[in-house]
Amino acid sequence: MSKAAFVFPGQGSQFVGMGKGLSKFVEARAVFEAADDALGENLSELCFEGPEEALRRTAHTQPALLAVSMAAYAVLAKRVPLPAVACGHSLGEYSALTAAGAMAVGEAIRAVRRRGQLMQQAVPEGVGAMAAVLGLAPQTVESVCEQVANGQVLAPANYNSPEQTVIAGHAEAVQRAEPKLKDAGARRVLRLPVSAPFHCALMDPIKPDLAEVLRRIEFKPLRFPVISNVEATANSEPQRLLPLLIEQVSRPVRWTDCVLEIERQGIKTVVEVGPGKVLSGLVKRVSKAFTVWNVEDEKSLEQFLKGAEVVG
């Protein structure tokens, strides 16, 4: 038996049909209804039926992912104790905080819808880009970014694992970096199909508007600590959430350090709560110390409840 950490996915985990398998549970239906009401539109139908092109737009992706993750969490929370700690990748940090009770589902849905719109508007289409660098140490990736930036924005945006770093910035700078990263020993450099260059300095201009959105939320005491992307340390203080979330939008996601923080707390069980298994794979790449599960539908829920004994 072990205490558990819950982790919540971010952009890159979305797909048409996500959450549909949860809709048989009354707890999940309540979340989807709250999300639809908060936006005044049928967000749940977009999750279940698509179209994929609409779901990929970050202004839709962010509330959709949060809704599905919170639906999965609502079902899970009825059946297992609270986690010892939680964290989320990028948008997933908002899901983790909502699960912890820092804000209501409707508040979170509206906030991330506006966050997505702001991030989409920050950089004209085609000006920015992101690429995943595989098989190269983060320090080498940082060095190459510095060498080829030439006055443009180019930097690591996600430290996903010791061998996977995502870079973001001006599209021209990302393009310059690709051959240099391969020359430095990268196994692959994959351009990502994203609508904007997230978690880099190109997002700095939206911080004042994001701050205005987040100030409308009266953050409540957390039921369990949440490890922040910015600091990679567990936080339980609601008054610290506003500055951390504002900084998060243009700072790199320190996912490797977040996972190592979970390990330092002596936790052996990690549960990815929400669509897909992206974080499950990254957790395993960071550390072999964990038993990793995911809960995204009825089948995965049953597998988890049958195979894992969890205490808070």
C-alpha positions, 0 to 999 in steps of 0.5 A: 500500500502506498500514498498516491500522487495525482497528475493532470495532463495538458495540451497534447493529450486531447483527442476526439471522444475523450471523456465520453466513456465517463459520461455514464457516471453521475459525478462526471455528468455533473462536471460536464454540465457545470463546464457547459453552463460556465461557457454557455456552450456545449463543450462536452459535445466538442469533447465527445464528437469533435470536430478535431480541428476545433478541439486542437485550437487552444481556446477550446483545448484548454477548457475541454481538457480541464473538463475531462480531467475534472470529470475523471477526478470526480469519479475517482474521488468518490472511490479513493482517498485524496492524493498526498500531492498533485501536479499538472503539466501546463494547463494541467496545473489548473486541473490539479488546483481545481481538484484540490479545491482552490477554485470551482469547476466553472471558475476554472473553465472560464479562466482557462478559456480566456487563458487559451484565447490570450495565448492564441492571440499573443503571437500571429499564426506562423510566427512562433513554433515549438519542437520536441528534442529527443535524446539530448541532455537539457543542458545541451539543448539550452546551449544550442538555443542560446547559440542560434537565437540571434536576438529572437526568442528561443528557449526550452519550454518543457523539461519533460524528461532527461531525454526530452525537452520541448523548445519554443520561440520564433519559428525562424529560430526553431528552424535554425535550431533543428539541424544544430540540435541533430548535429549535437546528437539529438535522436530526433527533432519533431515540430509540434502541431501547436497553435502558439509557442507556449511557455516562452518569452513570447507569452510575456505580453499577455501576463497583465490580461491573464492577471486580470482574469485570475484576480476575479477568482478568490482562491480557496484553501487547498485540500492537498498540496499542488506542485507548481510548474514554475518552482517544482515544489509543493504549495498549499498557500492559496495566496501564492497561486496568483503569482505562480500561475501568472509566471507559469504562462511564459516560464518553462514547465519543469516536469522532470523536477516535479516528478523528482519532487514526488519521489522525494516525498516518498510516494510510490504510486502516480495516477494520471487523471484525465485523457491519454497516457502522455504523462504516464510515459514521461513519469516512467522516463524520469524515474523507475521508482513509481507504479503508474496508472491512468484513469480516463474512462470506465475500463481504466478506472476498473483496472486501477481500482482492482490493481492498486491499493491507495491510501491518502 
